[in-house]
Amino acid sequence: MINNFIKTFYFSATETTKKIVTGIAGKLMESFGGKPVVKIDFTLPDARKEPVSFTEKDIVIAGVPVYAGRVPNVLLKYLNTIEGNGALAVAVVVYGNRHYDDALIEWRDILESRNFKVFAAGAFIGEHSFSRILGKNRPDAQDMLDVAKFAAQIYQKITASQNDLETVSVPGKQPYQPYYRPKDKDGNPVALHKVVPETSSDCIQCGFCVSLCPMGSIDAGNESRITGICIKCCACIKNCPVEAKYFDDTNYLWHKQELENAFTSPRREPEFFLSKSVR
């Protein structure tokens, strides 16, 4: 057992990133023994009101979803307030079977800029926020075996070289490529940022969608009213108990179909990366 705290730090609107990050942390806890995992979930707006600080005794499993090939830009202001203070970190991104593009290198760089020592990184697959077909039911049992394998590699790296690690090298470009732009049926780029979900008459006004929205954008007094940013995480759609939430925008639906046609197969597999020891 080592004298470190294992902590998770994640944004996970539909809980796929949460499953990966907590899975890694749980396996590490089993290997190290002792202290329970400390969970820091910054998915909901209230959790992002105050900055978070870590210490050099922390091992932080930090996860974000991939949006349009990058770290979600709505999180950048908050992420630039956190303080790593020399904590060891594992950078994790989760994407919907298309590609993670420059998200992993961007996430590593953000953490490094906040004074984390990012010695390991991984790109995993979760069910795409737009779809129930892309990455269907992932992370699945095979993914969780890969999570355990990655955690074992992290454990070996820490126990062999905890005070002797360099920044992990990961795929990606610097400067980062622009956010992935959807196209309409004619191949012209379209903007979907103003598209919001509709609410059918089946709505029972239970307020569950209000409690789930990571942007706090669903009106608590009228669930059909969107008062702020919609990031298309689809937490409200996938979790509505009566399936009353849906998108009907033509360009959105075309983009969703295009993604499903192009990227449902082949099945993409997780990728992990660990730093070399400094000798």
C-alpha positions in Angstrom: 0.0 0.0 0.0 1.2 3.5 -0.8 0.4 6.7 1.0 -1.8 8.2 -1.7 -5.4 9.2 -2.2 -7.2 7.9 -5.3 -9.6 10.4 -6.6 -12.0 10.6 -9.6 -12.7 13.8 -11.4 -15.2 13.6 -14.3 -18.0 15.1 -16.4 -20.5 12.5 -17.5 -24.0 13.5 -18.6 -25.0 9.9 -19.6 -22.6 8.1 -17.2 -20.4 6.4 -19.7 -17.4 8.4 -18.8 -18.3 7.9 -15.1 -18.3 4.1 -15.6 -14.8 4.1 -17.1 -13.2 6.5 -14.6 -14.7 4.9 -11.6 -13.9 1.5 -13.0 -10.2 2.4 -13.2 -10.2 4.0 -9.8 -11.9 1.0 -8.2 -9.4 -1.4 -9.6 -6.5 0.8 -8.4 -8.1 0.9 -4.9 -8.2 -2.9 -4.9 -4.5 -3.1 -5.8 -3.3 -0.4 -3.3 -5.8 -1.3 -0.5 -6.7 1.1 2.2 -8.4 4.4 1.6 -11.7 4.6 -0.4 -11.9 6.4 -3.7 -12.9 10.1 -3.4 -15.4 11.0 -6.2 -15.5 14.5 -7.7 -18.3 14.7 -10.3 -18.5 18.1 -12.0 -21.3 17.2 -14.4 -24.0 19.4 -12.9 -23.8 23.2 -12.8 -23.6 23.6 -9.0 -20.5 21.4 -8.9 -18.7 23.8 -11.2 -19.3 26.9 -9.1 -16.2 26.4 -6.9 -12.7 25.5 -8.1 -11.2 22.2 -6.9 -7.6 21.7 -5.6 -5.6 18.5 -5.4 -2.3 17.7 -3.7 0.9 15.9 -4.6 -0.4 12.9 -2.6 -3.4 12.4 -5.0 -3.7 10.0 -7.9 -6.5 11.6 -10.0 -8.4 9.6 -12.7 -9.7 12.5 -14.8 -12.3 11.9 -17.5 -14.3 13.9 -20.0 -16.4 13.0 -23.1 -15.3 13.8 -26.6 -17.5 16.4 -28.3 -16.8 17.0 -31.9 -13.3 15.6 -31.6 -12.3 17.9 -28.7 -12.8 18.5 -25.0 -16.2 20.2 -24.6 -15.6 23.9 -24.9 -18.3 24.7 -22.4 -16.1 23.2 -19.7 -12.9 25.1 -20.5 -13.6 28.1 -18.2 -14.2 25.8 -15.2 -11.2 23.5 -16.0 -8.9 26.5 -16.0 -9.7 27.1 -12.3 -8.7 23.7 -11.0 -5.3 23.3 -9.3 -3.3 20.1 -9.6 -0.5 21.1 -7.2 1.7 18.2 -8.5 -0.9 15.4 -8.3 -0.4 12.4 -10.5 -3.1 12.2 -13.2 -4.6 9.7 -15.7 -6.3 11.5 -18.6 -9.3 9.7 -19.9 -11.6 10.5 -22.8 -14.7 8.7 -23.9 -16.1 8.9 -27.5 -18.9 7.3 -29.5 -17.1 5.0 -31.9 -16.2 7.6 -34.5 -12.8 8.9 -33.2 -11.3 10.9 -30.4 -9.3 13.2 -32.8 -7.4 15.7 -30.7 -9.4 15.4 -27.5 -6.9 13.2 -25.6 -3.9 15.4 -26.3 -6.0 18.5 -25.5 -7.2 17.0 -22.2 -3.6 16.0 -21.3 -2.4 19.5 -22.0 -5.2 21.1 -20.0 -4.3 18.9 -17.0 -0.6 19.6 -17.4 -1.3 23.4 -17.6 -3.1 23.1 -14.2 0.0 21.5 -12.6 -0.9 17.8 -12.8 1.7 15.2 -13.7 -0.1 13.3 -16.5 1.7 10.0 -16.7 -1.0 7.8 -18.2 -3.9 8.3 -20.7 -6.7 6.3 -22.3 -9.3 6.7 -25.0 -12.4 4.5 -24.4 -15.7 4.0 -26.2 -19.1 4.8 -24.8 -22.6 4.9 -26.4 -22.7 8.0 -28.5 -24.8 10.8 -26.9 -26.8 11.3 -30.2 -27.5 7.6 -30.8 -28.5 4.3 -29.3 -26.7 2.5 -32.2 -23.2 4.1 -32.2 -21.3 2.3 -29.5 -24.5 0.6 -28.3 -24.5 -0.3 -24.6 -20.8 0.6 -24.3 -18.8 0.5 -22.2 -19.6 -3.2 -22.1 -18.1 -6.3 -20.4 -15.1 -6.4 -22.8 -14.4 -2.7 -22.2 -14.4 -3.2 -18.5 -11.8 -6.0 -18.9 -9.7 -3.4 -20.7 -10.3 -1.0 -17.8 -9.0 -3.6 -15.4 -6.0 -4.2 -17.7 -5.2 -0.5 -17.9 -5.6 -0.1 -14.1 -3.1 -2.9 -13.6 -0.6 -1.1 -15.9 -1.1 2.1 -14.0 -0.5 0.3 -10.7 2.7 -1.2 -12.0 3.9 2.1 -13.3 3.2 4.0 -10.1 4.8 1.4 -7.8 7.9 1.2 -10.0 8.4 4.8 -10.8 6.1 7.1 -8.7 8.7 9.8 -8.3 10.3 9.3 -11.6 7.7 9.9 -14.4 7.6 12.1 -17.4 4.5 13.4 -19.3 2.8 10.7 -21.3 2.9 10.9 -25.1 -0.4 10.5 -26.9 -1.7 10.8 -30.4 -3.0 14.1 -31.7 -2.0 17.4 -33.3 -0.8 20.7 -31.9 -2.3 23.1 -32.6 -5.5 21.1 -32.3 -7.8 20.7 -35.3 -11.0 22.6 -35.3 -14.1 21.1 -33.7 -15.8 18.6 -36.0 -18.4 20.3 -38.2 -21.6 18.5 -39.2 -22.8 18.9 -42.8 -26.3 19.0 -44.4 -27.5 16.7 -47.2 -25.7 18.8 -49.7 -22.4 18.6 -47.9 -22.5 22.2 -46.6 -21.4 22.8 -43.0 -24.2 23.5 -40.6 -24.4 24.8 -37.0 -26.4 22.9 -34.6 -25.6 24.8 -31.4 -29.1 26.5 -31.4 -31.0 23.2 -31.9 -32.8 22.1 -28.7 -34.9 19.1 -27.8 -38.7 19.1 -28.2 -41.1 17.8 -25.6 -44.2 15.8 -26.5 -47.6 15.8 -24.8 -46.5 12.5 -23.1 -44.5 14.6 -20.6 -45.7 13.9 -17.0 -43.8 17.0 -15.6 -41.8 14.8 -13.3 -38.8 17.2 -13.4 -36.2 14.4 -13.9 -34.8 16.1 -17.0 -34.4 19.3 -15.1 -32.2 17.5 -12.5 -30.1 15.9 -15.2 -29.3 18.8 -17.5 -25.5 19.6 -17.1 -26.1 23.1 -18.3 -29.1 23.8 -16.0 -31.0 24.8 -19.2 -34.4 23.1 -18.7 -37.0 25.3 -17.0 -38.0 23.7 -13.7 -41.5 25.2 -14.1 -42.0 24.1 -17.7 -39.9 21.2 -18.9 -40.6 22.0 -22.5 -38.8 25.3 -22.2 -35.0 25.5 -22.8 -33.6 28.6 -21.1 -29.9 28.2 -21.9 -27.2 26.3 -23.8 -28.0 22.7 -25.0 -24.8 20.7 -25.6 -26.7 17.7 -27.2 -25.6 15.4 -24.4 -29.0 13.8 -24.7 -29.2 13.0 -21.0 -32.8 14.3 -21.0 -33.8 12.2 -24.0 -32.1 8.9 -22.9 -33.4 9.1 -19.3 -37.0 10.4 -19.7 -39.2 7.8 -18.1 -42.0 8.3 -20.8 -39.7 9.1 -23.8 -41.2 12.6 -24.1 -38.0 14.3 -25.2 -36.8 14.2 -28.8 -35.0 16.2 -31.6 -36.8 17.0 -34.8 -34.4 19.4 -36.5 -33.7 18.2 -40.1 -30.0 18.9 -40.0 -29.5 17.3 -36.6 -31.4 14.1 -37.7 -29.4 14.0 -40.9 -26.1 14.3 -39.0 -27.2 11.6 -36.6 -28.0 9.3 -39.5 -24.8 10.1 -41.3 -22.8 9.2 -38.1 -24.7 5.9 -37.6 -24.2 4.9 -41.3 -20.5 5.7 -41.3 -19.3 4.7 -37.8 -21.5 2.0 -36.3 -18.8 -0.5 -37.5 -16.2 -1.6 -37.2 -16.1 -1.7 -33.4 -13.3 0.5 -32.1 -11.3 -0.6 -29.1 -9.8 1.3 -26.2 -6.3 2.6 -26.4 -4.0 3.2 -23.4 -0.7 5.1 -23.1 1.8 5.2 -20.3 4.8 7.5 -19.8 8.4 6.3 -19.9 10.5 6.5 -16.7 13.0 9.3 -16.5 16.5 7.7 -16.1 
